[in-house]
């Protein structure tokens, strides 16, 4: 478990642009049972989250088409919520950072860590925007 003061800036990087933190399994299930589209970002303290995932997601949500809902869970901090979000992302193995796009509760697009690590934020944003164009 990471100290709250360490992860607060990493959480704020997403919540200040409209992502809602999900802190429990119940919150994850409720959020993903809603109609419409939802992007769930599994946040983490790693460098690829800071350099690629969070900036890429922030760029993507500036697109003309975007999900109805933006959610985030934090691996290593919000364990219960992260585990539940990952259950919704099966058959993909757990990884962080990662991002899943859901439509009416069904996973329709997934970015795993290996799609994020080593790729520029702009490339991640373009990937997400293409998914938003198709599903949102």
N, CA, C and O atoms as a MOPAC input file, in Angstrom:
PM7 MOZYME 1SCF
protein

 N      0.84900 1    -1.18200 1     0.00000 1
 C      0.00000 1     0.00000 1     0.00000 1
 C      0.88800 1     1.23600 1     0.00000 1
 O      1.82900 1     1.34300 1     0.78700 1
 N      0.58100 1     2.14300 1    -0.87300 1
 C      1.34900 1     3.38600 1    -0.94500 1
 C      0.72900 1     4.43600 1    -0.03200 1
 O     -0.48700 1     4.44500 1     0.16000 1
 N      1.54500 1     5.31800 1     0.53300 1
 C      1.00200 1     6.37900 1     1.38600 1
 C      0.11600 1     7.33500 1     0.58600 1
 O      0.44100 1     7.67400 1    -0.55200 1
 N     -0.99000 1     7.76600 1     1.16800 1
 C     -1.91500 1     8.66900 1     0.46000 1
 C     -1.24400 1     9.93900 1    -0.06700 1
 O     -1.57400 1    10.40000 1    -1.15900 1
 N     -0.31200 1    10.50400 1     0.69200 1
 C      0.33700 1    11.74100 1     0.24100 1
 C      1.20400 1    11.51200 1    -0.99800 1
 O      1.44200 1    12.44400 1    -1.76600 1
 N      1.67700 1    10.27900 1    -1.19700 1
 C      2.47600 1     9.95900 1    -2.38500 1
 C      1.59900 1     9.89000 1    -3.63300 1
 O      1.97200 1    10.40300 1    -4.68800 1
 N      0.44400 1     9.26100 1    -3.51000 1
 C     -0.39900 1     9.03200 1    -4.68800 1
 C     -1.39100 1    10.15100 1    -4.98200 1
 O     -1.96700 1    10.19200 1    -6.06900 1
 N     -1.59800 1    11.04800 1    -4.04300 1
 C     -2.57500 1    12.12300 1    -4.25800 1
 C     -2.33100 1    12.89600 1    -5.55300 1
 O     -3.28100 1    13.09400 1    -6.31000 1
 N     -1.09900 1    13.34700 1    -5.84900 1
 C     -0.90000 1    14.07000 1    -7.11100 1
 C     -1.19500 1    13.20500 1    -8.34200 1
 O     -1.64700 1    13.71400 1    -9.36800 1
 N     -0.93900 1    11.90600 1    -8.23800 1
 C     -1.19200 1    10.99600 1    -9.35800 1
 C     -2.68400 1    10.78200 1    -9.55800 1
 O     -3.14800 1    10.64200 1   -10.68900 1
 N     -3.42800 1    10.75600 1    -8.47200 1
 C     -4.88400 1    10.66300 1    -8.56300 1
 C     -5.46000 1    11.97900 1    -9.08800 1
 O     -6.34000 1    11.98900 1    -9.94900 1
 N     -4.94700 1    13.08200 1    -8.55500 1
 C     -5.44300 1    14.40600 1    -8.95200 1
 C     -5.25700 1    14.67400 1   -10.43500 1
 O     -6.05300 1    15.38700 1   -11.04600 1
 N     -4.21500 1    14.11000 1   -11.01300 1
 C     -3.95900 1    14.31400 1   -12.44300 1
 C     -5.13800 1    13.84500 1   -13.28500 1
 O     -5.35800 1    14.35200 1   -14.38500 1
 N     -5.89200 1    12.88500 1   -12.77900 1
 C     -7.07100 1    12.39700 1   -13.49100 1
 C     -8.37200 1    13.00300 1   -12.95800 1
 O     -9.24900 1    13.37500 1   -13.73700 1
 N     -8.49500 1    13.10200 1   -11.64400 1
 C     -9.76300 1    13.59300 1   -11.09200 1
 C    -10.00600 1    15.06300 1   -11.42200 1
 O    -11.15900 1    15.48500 1   -11.52000 1
 N     -8.95700 1    15.84100 1   -11.59400 1
 C     -9.14300 1    17.25700 1   -11.93100 1
 C     -9.63200 1    17.47100 1   -13.36500 1
 O    -10.07700 1    18.56500 1   -13.71400 1
 N     -9.54800 1    16.42000 1   -14.20200 1
 C    -10.05200 1    16.54600 1   -15.57700 1
 C    -11.32300 1    15.73200 1   -15.78800 1
 O    -11.75100 1    15.52700 1   -16.92400 1
 N    -11.93600 1    15.26100 1   -14.68100 1
 C    -13.23800 1    14.64300 1   -14.80500 1
 C    -13.34100 1    13.16100 1   -14.51100 1
 O    -14.44000 1    12.61000 1   -14.55600 1
 N    -12.23400 1    12.49500 1   -14.21000 1
 C    -12.31600 1    11.08400 1   -13.84100 1
 C    -12.84900 1    10.97900 1   -12.41600 1
 O    -12.46500 1    11.75500 1   -11.54100 1
 N    -13.72400 1    10.02400 1   -12.19600 1
 C    -14.26100 1     9.75800 1   -10.86900 1
 C    -13.53400 1     8.56100 1   -10.27300 1
 O    -13.40900 1     7.51500 1   -10.91100 1
 N    -13.05700 1     8.72500 1    -9.04300 1
 C    -12.40100 1     7.62300 1    -8.34700 1
 C    -13.42800 1     6.61000 1    -7.88800 1
 O    -14.46000 1     6.96400 1    -7.31900 1
 N    -13.13400 1     5.34700 1    -8.14000 1
 C    -13.94100 1     4.26200 1    -7.60900 1
 C    -13.10200 1     3.59700 1    -6.52800 1
 O    -11.98400 1     3.15200 1    -6.79000 1
 N    -13.63800 1     3.52900 1    -5.31500 1
 C    -12.84600 1     3.10300 1    -4.16800 1
 C    -13.24300 1     1.74800 1    -3.59800 1
 O    -12.56100 1     1.22900 1    -2.71400 1
 N    -14.33700 1     1.16600 1    -4.08900 1
 C    -14.78300 1    -0.12600 1    -3.57000 1
 C    -15.28000 1    -0.99600 1    -4.71800 1
 O    -15.54200 1    -0.50900 1    -5.81800 1
 N    -15.40300 1    -2.27400 1    -4.44700 1
 C    -15.93200 1    -3.20600 1    -5.44800 1
 C    -17.36600 1    -2.83200 1    -5.81700 1
 O    -17.75800 1    -2.91000 1    -6.98100 1
 N    -18.13700 1    -2.42700 1    -4.82000 1
 C    -19.53000 1    -2.04300 1    -5.07400 1
 C    -19.61000 1    -0.84000 1    -6.01600 1
 O    -20.45000 1    -0.80400 1    -6.91400 1
 N    -18.73200 1     0.14100 1    -5.80600 1
 C    -18.72700 1     1.31700 1    -6.68300 1
 C    -18.38000 1     0.91600 1    -8.11800 1
 O    -18.96800 1     1.44300 1    -9.06300 1
 N    -17.44300 1     0.00000 1    -8.29000 1
 C    -17.06400 1    -0.45400 1    -9.63300 1
 C    -18.25400 1    -1.14900 1   -10.29500 1
 O    -18.60500 1    -0.83600 1   -11.43300 1
 N    -18.87300 1    -2.09200 1    -9.58200 1
 C    -20.02100 1    -2.80600 1   -10.15400 1
 C    -21.15200 1    -1.85100 1   -10.51400 1
 O    -21.76200 1    -1.97800 1   -11.57600 1
 N    -21.43100 1    -0.90100 1    -9.63600 1
 C    -22.50900 1     0.07200 1    -9.90500 1
 C    -22.16900 1     0.91600 1   -11.13000 1
 O    -23.01500 1     1.12000 1   -12.00100 1
 N    -20.92900 1     1.40900 1   -11.20000 1
 C    -20.51500 1     2.25600 1   -12.31900 1
 C    -20.61100 1     1.50500 1   -13.64700 1
 O    -21.05400 1     2.06000 1   -14.65200 1
 N    -20.19700 1     0.25500 1   -13.64200 1
 C    -20.17000 1    -0.49100 1   -14.90400 1
 C    -21.51100 1    -1.13600 1   -15.24000 1
 O    -21.64300 1    -1.78500 1   -16.27700 1
 N    -22.49400 1    -0.96500 1   -14.38300 1
 C    -23.84000 1    -1.46500 1   -14.70100 1
 C    -24.67200 1    -0.39200 1   -15.39700 1
 O    -25.76900 1    -0.67200 1   -15.87900 1
 N    -24.15600 1     0.82800 1   -15.45000 1
 C    -24.89200 1     1.92600 1   -16.07500 1
 C    -24.87100 1     1.81300 1   -17.59700 1
 O    -23.91600 1     1.30300 1   -18.18200 1
 N    -25.92200 1     2.29000 1   -18.21400 1
 C    -25.98500 1     2.35000 1   -19.68000 1
 C    -24.99400 1     3.39300 1   -20.18300 1
 O    -24.66600 1     4.34400 1   -19.47300 1
 N    -24.52900 1     3.20800 1   -21.39700 1
 C    -23.60800 1     4.15700 1   -21.99500 1
 C    -22.18800 1     3.62300 1   -21.99600 1
 O    -21.94700 1     2.43700 1   -21.77000 1
 N    -21.26100 1     4.52300 1   -22.25600 1
 C    -19.85800 1     4.14000 1   -22.36300 1
 C    -19.07800 1     4.64500 1   -21.16400 1
 O    -19.38000 1     5.69400 1   -20.59500 1
 N    -18.06400 1     3.87200 1   -20.79400 1
 C    -17.23600 1     4.22700 1   -19.64500 1
 C    -15.79800 1     3.82000 1   -19.91200 1
 O    -15.52400 1     2.70400 1   -20.35300 1
 N    -14.88600 1     4.74100 1   -19.63900 1
 C    -13.46200 1     4.43700 1   -19.67600 1
 C    -13.01000 1     4.22600 1   -18.24700 1
 O    -13.23900 1     5.07400 1   -17.38500 1
 N    -12.36000 1     3.08500 1   -17.99000 1
 C    -11.80800 1     2.78500 1   -16.67100 1
 C    -10.29600 1     2.72400 1   -16.80600 1
 O     -9.76100 1     1.89000 1   -17.53600 1
 N     -9.61600 1     3.60900 1   -16.09900 1
 C     -8.15700 1     3.65000 1   -16.11600 1
 C     -7.64300 1     3.08300 1   -14.80300 1
 O     -7.94200 1     3.60300 1   -13.72900 1
 N     -6.86000 1     2.00200 1   -14.90200 1
 C     -6.18800 1     1.44300 1   -13.73800 1
 C     -4.87800 1     2.21000 1   -13.59900 1
 O     -3.92500 1     1.97900 1   -14.34200 1
 N     -4.85000 1     3.10600 1   -12.65500 1
 C     -3.72100 1     4.00900 1   -12.42900 1
 C     -2.64800 1     3.29300 1   -11.60900 1
 O     -2.93200 1     2.31000 1   -10.92500 1
 N     -1.41600 1     3.79400 1   -11.68500 1
 C     -0.34800 1     3.21700 1   -10.87400 1
 C      0.76400 1     4.24400 1   -10.67600 1
 O      0.76100 1     5.31800 1   -11.27700 1
 N      1.70800 1     3.88300 1    -9.81900 1
 C      2.82100 1     4.78700 1    -9.52000 1
 C      3.96000 1     4.64900 1   -10.52400 1
 O      4.91900 1     5.41700 1   -10.45400 1
 N      3.89300 1     3.71600 1   -11.43700 1
 C      5.02100 1     3.45800 1   -12.33800 1
 C      5.23900 1     4.61900 1   -13.31400 1
 O      4.35600 1     5.44500 1   -13.54200 1
 N      6.40800 1     4.64600 1   -13.86100 1
 C      6.78100 1     5.70800 1   -14.79500 1
 C      5.94200 1     5.73500 1   -16.04800 1
 O      5.66900 1     6.81200 1   -16.57800 1
 N      5.52100 1     4.56800 1   -16.54300 1
 C      4.71800 1     4.58300 1   -17.77400 1
 C      3.30700 1     5.11700 1   -17.52500 1
 O      2.65200 1     5.57600 1   -18.46000 1
 N      2.83700 1     5.06600 1   -16.29400 1
 C      1.55700 1     5.70800 1   -15.97500 1
 C      1.72700 1     7.21900 1   -16.02700 1
 O      0.87100 1     7.93500 1   -16.54700 1
 N      2.84400 1     7.69500 1   -15.48200 1
 C      3.09800 1     9.14000 1   -15.42800 1
 C      3.40800 1     9.71700 1   -16.80000 1
 O      2.91900 1    10.79200 1   -17.14600 1
 N      4.21400 1     9.01500 1   -17.58100 1
 C      4.67000 1     9.55700 1   -18.86200 1
 C      3.74000 1     9.25100 1   -20.01800 1
 O      3.71700 1     9.98600 1   -21.00500 1
 N      2.96900 1     8.17100 1   -19.90900 1
 C      2.20800 1     7.71800 1   -21.06600 1
 C      0.70600 1     7.59500 1   -20.80300 1
 O     -0.10000 1     8.17900 1   -21.52800 1
 N      0.32900 1     6.84100 1   -19.77500 1
 C     -1.08700 1     6.51900 1   -19.57400 1
 C     -1.92400 1     7.73100 1   -19.18200 1
 O     -2.89600 1     8.06500 1   -19.86000 1
 N     -1.54900 1     8.38200 1   -18.09700 1
 C     -2.36700 1     9.52900 1   -17.65600 1
 C     -2.36700 1    10.65000 1   -18.69000 1
 O     -3.43700 1    11.16800 1   -19.01000 1
 N     -1.20000 1    11.05000 1   -19.23100 1
 C     -1.24700 1    12.09700 1   -20.25800 1
 C     -2.01600 1    11.67400 1   -21.50900 1
 O     -2.73200 1    12.48300 1   -22.09900 1
 N     -1.87300 1    10.42100 1   -21.91200 1
 C     -2.59800 1     9.93900 1   -23.09100 1
 C     -4.09800 1     9.97800 1   -22.88600 1
 O     -4.84100 1    10.38900 1   -23.77800 1
 N     -4.55000 1     9.54900 1   -21.70600 1
 C     -5.98700 1     9.58100 1   -21.39700 1
 C     -6.48700 1    11.01600 1   -21.35800 1
 O     -7.56700 1    11.31700 1   -21.86500 1
 N     -5.70500 1    11.89300 1   -20.75900 1
 C     -6.12100 1    13.30400 1   -20.68300 1
 C     -6.24100 1    13.91800 1   -22.07700 1
 O     -7.17000 1    14.68400 1   -22.33500 1
 N     -5.32000 1    13.59300 1   -22.97000 1
 C     -5.40600 1    14.09500 1   -24.35300 1
 C     -6.63800 1    13.51600 1   -25.05400 1
 O     -7.34500 1    14.22700 1   -25.76800 1
 N     -6.88800 1    12.22300 1   -24.84300 1
 C     -7.98000 1    11.54600 1   -25.54600 1
 C     -9.33900 1    12.11500 1   -25.18200 1
 O    -10.21800 1    12.21000 1   -26.03800 1
 N     -9.52500 1    12.49500 1   -23.92700 1
 C    -10.86000 1    12.97300 1   -23.53100 1
 C    -11.14600 1    14.39500 1   -23.99700 1
 O    -12.23400 1    14.92200 1   -23.76600 1
 N    -10.17800 1    15.01000 1   -24.64800 1
 C    -10.43000 1    16.30300 1   -25.28900 1
 C    -11.05000 1    16.12200 1   -26.67300 1
 O    -11.44200 1    17.10100 1   -27.30800 1
 N    -11.14200 1    14.89500 1   -27.13900 1
 C    -11.68300 1    14.54100 1   -28.44500 1
 C    -13.18100 1    14.86800 1   -28.50200 1
 O    -13.85200 1    14.91500 1   -27.47100 1
 N    -13.68800 1    15.09100 1   -29.70000 1
 C    -15.10400 1    15.43200 1   -29.84900 1
 C    -16.02000 1    14.30100 1   -29.40000 1
 O    -17.10800 1    14.55800 1   -28.88400 1
 N    -15.60600 1    13.07900 1   -29.58400 1
 C    -16.35100 1    11.92700 1   -29.07200 1
 C    -15.58800 1    11.38000 1   -27.88700 1
 O    -14.37400 1    11.18200 1   -27.95300 1
 N    -16.30400 1    11.13600 1   -26.80200 1
 C    -15.65500 1    10.57500 1   -25.62000 1
 C    -16.69200 1     9.79800 1   -24.81900 1
 O    -17.89400 1     9.94700 1   -25.03900 1
 N    -16.22900 1     8.97900 1   -23.90200 1
 C    -17.16600 1     8.17800 1   -23.10900 1
 C    -18.09400 1     9.03400 1   -22.24600 1
 O    -17.78400 1    10.17300 1   -21.89600 1
 N    -19.23200 1     8.44700 1   -21.92200 1
 C    -20.19200 1     9.10900 1   -21.04200 1
 C    -19.64700 1     9.24500 1   -19.62900 1
 O    -19.95500 1    10.20300 1   -18.92100 1
 N    -18.83100 1     8.27200 1   -19.22700 1
 C    -18.30600 1     8.23400 1   -17.86700 1
 C    -16.80400 1     7.96200 1   -17.89100 1
 O    -16.31300 1     7.19600 1   -18.72000 1
 N    -16.09100 1     8.59300 1   -16.98000 1
 C    -14.64600 1     8.40200 1   -16.83100 1
 C    -14.37900 1     7.96500 1   -15.39500 1
 O    -14.73200 1     8.66400 1   -14.44500 1
 N    -13.75300 1     6.80400 1   -15.25100 1
 C    -13.49300 1     6.25700 1   -13.92200 1
 C    -12.02300 1     5.88900 1   -13.77700 1
 O    -11.32800 1     5.64000 1   -14.76300 1
 N    -11.57100 1     5.86000 1   -12.54800 1
 C    -10.21500 1     5.40900 1   -12.26300 1
 C    -10.17900 1     4.65400 1   -10.95000 1
 O    -10.89000 1     4.97300 1    -9.99700 1
 N     -9.32600 1     3.64000 1   -10.93200 1
 C     -8.98300 1     2.90500 1    -9.71500 1
 C     -7.46300 1     2.94900 1    -9.62000 1
 O     -6.78700 1     3.11400 1   -10.63500 1
 N     -6.92000 1     2.80500 1    -8.42500 1
 C     -5.47600 1     2.93800 1    -8.26000 1
 C     -4.89500 1     1.63200 1    -7.72800 1
 O     -5.15600 1     1.23600 1    -6.59200 1
 N     -4.10000 1     0.97100 1    -8.57400 1
 C     -3.45500 1    -0.28500 1    -8.18900 1
 C     -2.49200 1    -0.03900 1    -7.03500 1
 O     -1.75900 1     0.95000 1    -7.02400 1
 N     -2.50200 1    -0.93600 1    -6.07600 1
 C     -1.62300 1    -0.80100 1    -4.92600 1
 C     -2.14800 1     0.13100 1    -3.85900 1
 O     -1.51300 1     0.31200 1    -2.82000 1
 N     -3.30200 1     0.72300 1    -4.10600 1
 C     -3.91400 1     1.63800 1    -3.13400 1
 C     -5.36000 1     1.20400 1    -2.89600 1
 O     -5.72400 1     0.80800 1    -1.78900 1
 N     -6.16000 1     1.28100 1    -3.92100 1
 C     -7.58000 1     0.92400 1    -3.83400 1
 C     -7.72300 1    -0.52800 1    -4.29700 1
 O     -8.27900 1    -0.80400 1    -5.36100 1
 N     -7.21700 1    -1.43900 1    -3.48600 1
 C     -7.07200 1    -2.83800 1    -3.87800 1
 C     -8.40100 1    -3.48800 1    -4.24500 1
 O     -8.50300 1    -4.15300 1    -5.27600 1
 N     -9.40600 1    -3.30200 1    -3.41700 1
 C    -10.71000 1    -3.92700 1    -3.66000 1
 C    -11.31100 1    -3.43700 1    -4.97900 1
 O    -11.80400 1    -4.23800 1    -5.77400 1
 N    -11.27100 1    -2.14300 1    -5.20600 1
 C    -11.81900 1    -1.56800 1    -6.44400 1
 C    -11.00400 1    -2.01800 1    -7.65700 1
 O    -11.56700 1    -2.33300 1    -8.70500 1
 N     -9.69200 1    -2.04700 1    -7.51400 1
 C     -8.83300 1    -2.46400 1    -8.62300 1
 C     -9.09300 1    -3.92100 1    -8.97300 1
 O     -9.21100 1    -4.26200 1   -10.15000 1
 N     -9.18300 1    -4.77900 1    -7.97400 1
 C     -9.45900 1    -6.19600 1    -8.23100 1
 C    -10.78500 1    -6.36800 1    -8.95700 1
 O    -10.88400 1    -7.17000 1    -9.88500 1
 N    -11.80400 1    -5.62400 1    -8.54200 1
 C    -13.12000 1    -5.73600 1    -9.17000 1
 C    -13.08400 1    -5.21000 1   -10.60800 1
 O    -13.67000 1    -5.81600 1   -11.50600 1
 N    -12.39900 1    -4.08700 1   -10.82700 1
 C    -12.27600 1    -3.55600 1   -12.19300 1
 C    -11.57500 1    -4.56800 1   -13.08800 1
 O    -11.98200 1    -4.77500 1   -14.23100 1
 N    -10.53700 1    -5.19200 1   -12.58000 1
 C     -9.80300 1    -6.19700 1   -13.36400 1
 C    -10.67500 1    -7.40600 1   -13.66800 1
 O    -10.52200 1    -8.01800 1   -14.72500 1
 N    -11.58100 1    -7.76400 1   -12.77400 1
 C    -12.50500 1    -8.86900 1   -13.05100 1
 C    -13.38800 1    -8.53300 1   -14.24600 1
 O    -13.72800 1    -9.40700 1   -15.04300 1
 N    -13.75300 1    -7.26700 1   -14.36300 1
 C    -14.56300 1    -6.83700 1   -15.50300 1
 C    -13.75200 1    -6.81000 1   -16.79500 1
 O    -14.32500 1    -6.76400 1   -17.88300 1
 N    -12.42800 1    -6.83700 1   -16.68600 1
 C    -11.54900 1    -6.76600 1   -17.86000 1
 C    -11.07200 1    -8.13900 1   -18.33700 1
 O    -10.26100 1    -8.22500 1   -19.25900 1
 N    -11.56700 1    -9.20600 1   -17.71900 1
 C    -11.24100 1   -10.55900 1   -18.16100 1
 C    -11.74400 1   -10.70700 1   -19.59000 1
 O    -12.85500 1   -10.25700 1   -19.86800 1
 N    -11.00800 1   -11.30000 1   -20.50200 1
 C     -9.94300 1   -12.26600 1   -20.34300 1
 C     -8.53500 1   -11.67300 1   -20.28300 1
 O     -7.55400 1   -12.41700 1   -20.30400 1
 N     -8.42400 1   -10.37700 1   -20.21200 1
 C     -7.10200 1    -9.76200 1   -20.17100 1
 C     -6.50300 1    -9.93400 1   -18.78100 1
 O     -7.19900 1    -9.75100 1   -17.78300 1
 N     -5.22700 1   -10.28200 1   -18.70500 1
 C     -4.60400 1   -10.45000 1   -17.38800 1
 C     -4.43300 1    -9.10300 1   -16.69300 1
 O     -4.35500 1    -8.06600 1   -17.35300 1
 N     -4.37500 1    -9.11800 1   -15.36200 1
 C     -4.19500 1    -7.87100 1   -14.61800 1
 C     -2.90000 1    -7.17100 1   -15.02100 1
 O     -1.84200 1    -7.79500 1   -15.09900 1
 N     -2.99700 1    -5.88800 1   -15.27100 1
 C     -1.79900 1    -5.08500 1   -15.52000 1
 C     -2.10200 1    -3.64800 1   -15.13400 1
 O     -3.24900 1    -3.20100 1   -15.15800 1
 N     -1.05700 1    -2.95000 1   -14.78200 1
 C     -1.21700 1    -1.52900 1   -14.48300 1
 C      0.02600 1    -0.80200 1   -14.95000 1
 O      1.15100 1    -1.25000 1   -14.72600 1
 N     -0.19400 1     0.31700 1   -15.59500 1
 C     -1.50000 1     0.88100 1   -15.90100 1
 C     -2.18900 1     0.08000 1   -17.00200 1
 O     -1.55300 1    -0.67200 1   -17.74000 1
 N     -3.47400 1     0.25700 1   -17.09200 1
 C     -4.26600 1    -0.30800 1   -18.17900 1
 C     -5.54200 1     0.51300 1   -18.29200 1
 O     -5.89600 1     1.27100 1   -17.38900 1
 N     -6.22400 1     0.34500 1   -19.42000 1
 C     -7.46300 1     1.08700 1   -19.64600 1
 C     -8.44800 1     0.20100 1   -20.38500 1
 O     -8.10600 1    -0.44700 1   -21.37400 1
 N     -9.67000 1     0.18400 1   -19.89300 1
 C    -10.73200 1    -0.55300 1   -20.55600 1
 C    -11.87500 1     0.38100 1   -20.91000 1
 O    -12.29700 1     1.20600 1   -20.10100 1
 N    -12.36400 1     0.23800 1   -22.12500 1
 C    -13.53900 1     0.99100 1   -22.56600 1
 C    -14.72300 1     0.03100 1   -22.55600 1
 O    -14.67700 1    -1.03900 1   -23.16300 1
 N    -15.77300 1     0.42800 1   -21.86300 1
 C    -16.96600 1    -0.39400 1   -21.71500 1
 C    -18.14700 1     0.28500 1   -22.38800 1
 O    -18.27100 1     1.51000 1   -22.37600 1
 N    -19.00800 1    -0.53100 1   -22.97300 1
 C    -20.26100 1    -0.02200 1   -23.54300 1
 C    -21.38700 1    -0.86200 1   -22.95900 1
 O    -21.43000 1    -2.07700 1   -23.15000 1
 N    -22.28900 1    -0.21100 1   -22.25200 1
 C    -23.39200 1    -0.89100 1   -21.57400 1
 C    -22.87400 1    -2.05500 1   -20.72600 1
 O    -23.48000 1    -3.12700 1   -20.68900 1
 N    -21.74700 1    -1.82900 1   -20.04900 1
 C    -21.18300 1    -2.81700 1   -19.14500 1
 C    -20.30600 1    -3.87400 1   -19.77900 1
 O    -19.71800 1    -4.69000 1   -19.07000 1
 N    -20.20200 1    -3.88000 1   -21.09600 1
 C    -19.39000 1    -4.87300 1   -21.79400 1
 C    -18.06700 1    -4.24400 1   -22.23100 1
 O    -18.04500 1    -3.13800 1   -22.76900 1
 N    -16.97700 1    -4.95300 1   -21.99700 1
 C    -15.66000 1    -4.48500 1   -22.42200 1
 C    -15.57900 1    -4.52800 1   -23.94200 1
 O    -15.78100 1    -5.58000 1   -24.54900 1
 N    -15.28200 1    -3.37700 1   -24.56200 1
 C    -15.21500 1    -3.31300 1   -26.02800 1
 C    -13.82700 1    -2.93100 1   -26.54700 1
 O    -13.55100 1    -3.07600 1   -27.73800 1
 N    -12.95500 1    -2.44300 1   -25.66200 1
 C    -11.60000 1    -2.05400 1   -26.08000 1
 C    -10.70500 1    -2.09200 1   -24.84900 1
 O    -11.11100 1    -1.70200 1   -23.75400 1
 N     -9.47500 1    -2.57200 1   -25.05200 1
 C     -8.56500 1    -2.71300 1   -23.92200 1
 C     -7.15700 1    -2.28100 1   -24.31000 1
 O     -6.64600 1    -2.63800 1   -25.37200 1
 N     -6.55400 1    -1.51300 1   -23.43000 1
 C     -5.12800 1    -1.17000 1   -23.54300 1
 C     -4.43600 1    -1.75200 1   -22.31900 1
 O     -4.66900 1    -1.31500 1   -21.19200 1
 N     -3.58800 1    -2.73700 1   -22.55200 1
 C     -2.82500 1    -3.33200 1   -21.46500 1
 C     -1.50700 1    -2.57400 1   -21.30000 1
 O     -1.14400 1    -1.74000 1   -22.12900 1
 N     -0.80700 1    -2.88200 1   -20.22200 1
 C      0.46500 1    -2.21400 1   -19.94200 1
 C      1.41600 1    -2.30600 1   -21.14200 1
 O      2.09400 1    -1.33300 1   -21.47200 1
 N      1.46500 1    -3.46300 1   -21.78800 1
 C      2.39300 1    -3.60700 1   -22.91200 1
 C      1.99300 1    -2.75700 1   -24.11800 1
 O      2.80800 1    -2.55000 1   -25.01700 1
 N      0.75800 1    -2.26200 1   -24.15300 1
 C      0.33500 1    -1.30900 1   -25.19100 1
 C      0.69500 1     0.12400 1   -24.80400 1
 O      0.69200 1     1.01700 1   -25.65100 1
 N      1.00300 1     0.34200 1   -23.53500 1
 C      1.24200 1     1.68000 1   -22.98700 1
 C      2.73200 1     1.94600 1   -22.78400 1
 O      3.24800 1     2.98900 1   -23.18500 1
 N      3.40200 1     1.00200 1   -22.16700 1
 C      4.81500 1     1.15300 1   -21.81300 1
 C      5.66400 1     1.36100 1   -23.06500 1
 O      5.59200 1     0.57900 1   -24.01400 1
 N      6.46600 1     2.42200 1   -23.05400 1
 C      7.37100 1     2.70500 1   -24.16400 1
 C      6.73100 1     3.39700 1   -25.35500 1
 O      7.40200 1     3.66100 1   -26.35200 1
 N      5.44600 1     3.69200 1   -25.26300 1
 C      4.77000 1     4.39000 1   -26.35600 1
 C      4.44500 1     5.80800 1   -25.90300 1
 O      4.08300 1     6.03100 1   -24.74700 1
 N      4.57500 1     6.75800 1   -26.81200 1
 C      4.29300 1     8.14400 1   -26.41600 1
 C      2.81300 1     8.34900 1   -26.08900 1
 O      1.93800 1     7.65400 1   -26.60700 1
 N      2.56700 1     9.31000 1   -25.22800 1
 C      1.20600 1     9.62500 1   -24.82100 1
 C      0.31800 1     9.93800 1   -26.02600 1
 O     -0.86600 1     9.59900 1   -26.03200 1
 N      0.87700 1    10.57200 1   -27.02300 1
 C      0.10200 1    10.91800 1   -28.22600 1
 C     -0.41500 1     9.65800 1   -28.92200 1
 O     -1.54000 1     9.64200 1   -29.42200 1
 N      0.40600 1     8.59900 1   -28.95500 1
 C     -0.01100 1     7.35000 1   -29.59200 1
 C     -1.14100 1     6.68500 1   -28.78900 1
 O     -2.07900 1     6.13100 1   -29.36300 1
 N     -1.03800 1     6.74900 1   -27.49000 1
 C     -2.09100 1     6.20500 1   -26.63800 1
 C     -3.37800 1     6.99000 1   -26.83200 1
 O     -4.45900 1     6.40600 1   -26.91400 1
 N     -3.26700 1     8.30100 1   -26.90500 1
 C     -4.44300 1     9.14600 1   -27.13000 1
 C     -5.09200 1     8.80700 1   -28.47600 1
 O     -6.31700 1     8.72300 1   -28.56200 1
 N     -4.30400 1     8.61500 1   -29.50400 1
 C     -4.85900 1     8.28300 1   -30.82500 1
 C     -5.57600 1     6.93900 1   -30.79400 1
 O     -6.63500 1     6.78700 1   -31.40300 1
 N     -5.00800 1     5.96300 1   -30.09000 1
 C     -5.63700 1     4.66300 1   -29.94000 1
 C     -7.00400 1     4.81700 1   -29.26400 1
 O     -8.00500 1     4.26700 1   -29.72400 1
 N     -7.02300 1     5.57000 1   -28.17000 1
 C     -8.28600 1     5.78600 1   -27.45700 1
 C     -9.29400 1     6.54600 1   -28.29700 1
 O    -10.47700 1     6.20400 1   -28.30400 1
 N     -8.84600 1     7.56900 1   -29.00200 1
 C     -9.77000 1     8.35400 1   -29.83000 1
 C    -10.41600 1     7.47700 1   -30.90600 1
 O    -11.60400 1     7.62800 1   -31.19400 1
 N     -9.64800 1     6.56700 1   -31.49700 1
 C    -10.21200 1     5.65900 1   -32.49600 1
 C    -11.27200 1     4.75800 1   -31.86200 1
 O    -12.30600 1     4.48600 1   -32.47200 1
 N    -11.01400 1     4.29800 1   -30.64300 1
 C    -12.00100 1     3.48600 1   -29.91700 1
 C    -13.23200 1     4.31900 1   -29.58200 1
 O    -14.35700 1     3.82700 1   -29.68100 1
 N    -13.03200 1     5.56700 1   -29.19000 1
 C    -14.16200 1     6.45700 1   -28.88100 1
 C    -14.99900 1     6.67600 1   -30.14100 1
 O    -16.22800 1     6.64500 1   -30.08100 1
 N    -14.34500 1     6.89700 1   -31.27600 1
 C    -15.07000 1     7.09500 1   -32.53300 1
 C    -15.92500 1     5.87800 1   -32.87400 1
 O    -17.03500 1     6.01800 1   -33.38800 1
 N    -15.41000 1     4.69000 1   -32.58800 1
 C    -16.13300 1     3.46700 1   -32.91100 1
 C    -17.25400 1     3.15800 1   -31.92300 1
 O    -18.31100 1     2.67900 1   -32.33300 1
 N    -17.05300 1     3.41800 1   -30.64200 1
 C    -17.97800 1     2.93500 1   -29.62400 1
 C    -18.79300 1     3.99900 1   -28.88300 1
 O    -19.77600 1     3.66800 1   -28.22000 1
 N    -18.39900 1     5.26800 1   -28.98700 1
 C    -19.08700 1     6.30600 1   -28.20100 1
 C    -20.07600 1     7.10200 1   -29.04900 1
 O    -20.73400 1     8.00900 1   -28.54000 1

